[in-house]
Amino acid sequence: MPYDPGWAPAAEVASYKVNPFDLTKVWDYDDYPLIEVGQLELNRNADNYFGDVEQAGFDPGNFVPGIGPSPDKMLQGRLFAYGDAHRYRLGINHTQLRVNAPHAAAANNYGRDGLMAGEGNGGRAKNYEPNSFDGPVQTDEALFGSLDTTGGSGTYQWHQHSEGNHFHQAGDLKRLIDEAARERLIENIAGSLSEVQHTAIGDGIIERSIAHFRAADPDYGARIETSVKARRA
C-alpha cells in the first residue's frame, strides 16, 4: 500500500496551534476527528499470566505497510529501545513465543538459532542474502514516506500559540465529554483531593490543585471546589 501524505496533516505541523509532538498535547479532535481503523476485543482472561502477559513483547518499531513513525521524540527513542529491551529480557527468539508470533502468516526472514530457539527455526536453510537457494529477498520498497526537515538539529522553543499553554487542552477535554462523564470525572478528582490531610500544608495543596482545574475551565474548578468542601465539611 503506497504512502499517502494526505492521511496525516504533516504540512500543518509548523503552523498548528500547539506542538503536536509535545507529549502533553494532542491533535484537537475538533480539527482532526478520529478515524476508526478497527476494534480490539478483550473477551477472556489470560490462560497463563506469565505466558500470555509477562512474555508479551510490544514493539513500536513494527509497522503495518503504509504507516510510519512521526517525529515525536519519545517515539523515536522507543523505536529501538523497546525491541532492544525485549531481546535482552525475553531473548533473541521472543518472536517465536506464542503470544508474539504471527498467527495468520509464517515469518519469512533469516532469523536462526540462539537460545530458546523454537521448533524448526529455519532448519538447514541458508541464513544470508543473497543466496542461490531461493531465500527471502529484501525488496527495498518504501513502506512509508520520509520526514522533511529544515534547519539545524538542536533544541528550540516552539512558537507559543494562545492555546499552547498547559491548561487549554484539559479544559477542551472537560467541555468535550457529556455531562454524566463530567460528573464522574469531577467526583473522582474531588474524592481523592478531599483525602488530603486537613492541615495548613494540606489545605494549600488543595487550593493549588483546584487553581489548576480552574485555569483549564472556570466551571471545572468551581465544581471540584464545591465537591471537595462538601466532603470535608
N, C-alpha and C positions, 0 to 999 in steps of 0.2 A: 504494500500500500504506500503510495508516494506521500511525502510530507506536504501538507497544505498550510502555508503560513497564515492563511485566513482563519484557522482554527483558534489561534491564540492572538491576543492583542499586543504582540511584541512591539509593533511600531508605536504604540501609545504609552509605553512604559515611562519614557523620559518626561512626558508631559502630564502623567496621571497625578491625581490629587494626593496620593500617598505613595511611598516607596513600596511597591508590592512585594519586594524581596526582603523587606524588614519582617522578621519573624512575628512581630507583634501586630502586623497589619494583614488585611485580606483584600482581595478584589471585591469591591462592593457588589452585592448580589443584584441591586437595582440596575447597575451599569452592565454587569455580566452575569445574567441568570445562569444558575447551574444547569448542566446538560446531563441527563440521566444516561449512563452508559451500560448499566447492568444492575443486578441485585445480588447482594451477598446474603445467603440464608444460613443462619445458625440454627440447626434443627436437632442437635443432640449434644450431649456432653462427651468429652474425650473418653475413649475406652481405656486408654492408658495415659495418664497425665504426662509422664516423662517422655514417652514415645511420640505423643501427638502434640505436645505443647513445648516442653523443655527443649526438645531437639529441633524445633522448627527454626529455619534459617531464612528470614525475610531479608531480601537484598534490594535496595532501591536502584542498584546498578543493572537490574534485569528489566529490559523494556520490551513492550509489545511494539513490533514494527510500525512506524508512523508516529510514535510518541517519544520525545527526547527530554533531556533534563533542562531545567530553567537555570538562570544564573544565580539562583538562590545560594548564598554562601554556605549555609548549613547543609543543603542538599549536596553541593559539590564536594564537601568534605566527606559526606556519608557514602557517596558513590563507591569509593574504595574501602572506607573504613568498615562498613557493615560486612561485606564479603570477606575481608581480611579477618575480622573477628570470628566469623563462622568457621573459617579454615583453621583458626587456632583453637577455638572452643570445641568444635564438633569433628574436625579432621577434614582432610582434603576430599574425602569421598562422602561428605554430608549430603550431596545432591542425590545420592543413591538411596538415602533413607526414605522410607515410605511416605513420611509427611512432607518431604521436599521434592520427591521425584515426580516427573510429569506423568499424568495418568492417561492422556489422550494421544500421546506420541512417544516414540523412543528417542532419547537423546542421541544426536548424531555428531559426535565430537571425538577428540583424541584423548579423552581422559582415561588414564591407565594406572593400575597398580596403587601403591600407597597403603597405609594402614587401613584396616577395616574395609577392604575392597569387597564390593558386593558380588553376587553371582554373575559369572560371565566376565564383566569388567573389560570387555573388548577382546577377550580371548587372545589369539595369537596375531590379531590384525596389527598392521603397521601403525605406529603412533607418531608419524611425521608427515609433513606435507612439503612439496609434492611427493607422491609415490606412484608406483606402477600397478597398484592393486585396487584401484577404484575406491580409494578412501574419500572422505568428505573434503570438499574444496572450498576455500574462502572465496566468496563472490565479490567482495569489495563494493557491494551495492549499498548506497547510502540509505540507512533506515530512518533517519530523521535529519532535519535541516541544521545548518550551522548557526552559531550565535554571532551576530555582528557586534563589534566592539569599536569604540572610538577613544582617543586619548591614551594617556599612560596609565599603567596599573598603580594602585595605591588606595588610600582611604580618603574618601571625600564626603563632605556634608551634603545630604540630599536637599534639593530645593524644598523649602518648607512651605507647604500649602496650608491654607486655613483649616483644612480637615486632617492635616497630618500630625496632629498632636496625640497625646497618649489617651485621650478620653472620647474623642468623637465617635470612633467606631463602636466602642462599648455602648454608647447611647443609641447608635443606629440599631444595634442588635436588640436592645430593650424595646425600641419602637417597632421593630420588625415582627417580633413574636406576638401571638394573640394574648388577650387579657388573662386567660386561665394560666398560660405559661408564665406570664409576668408575675402573677400572684405566687406561683410555686417558687419562682426564682427569688423573689423578694423575701418570702417566708424562710426559704432555705438559708439565705445570707443572714437575715436577721436572727435566725435561730442560733447560728454559730457566733455572731458578734455578741449576742446577749450573754454568752457564757464567759466573756472576758471578765476578769476579776474586778469587783466593784471598789476600785481604789483610784487615787488621783492619776496614776500612770495608766491604769486600765481605761478610765473614762477618756483620757486623752487619745488613746489608741482608737477607741470607738469613734470619737469626733473626727479624727483624721481620716479614718476609713469611710465614714459617711460623706465627708467632703469630696472624696474621690468619686463616689457614685453621683453626688450632686453635680460635679463638674461634667460628668457624662450626660446627665439629664436631670434637671431640677426635680421633676416628679419622682424619678428613680430614688434620689437621695432622700426626699421628704417621706416617701412611703417606708423606706427602710428605717429611717429615724423613728417614725411613729411606731412601727412594729417592735423595734428594739426597746423603746421606752415602755411599751405595754408589757413586754416580757420581763423587764427588770423592775417593774413597779412593786 
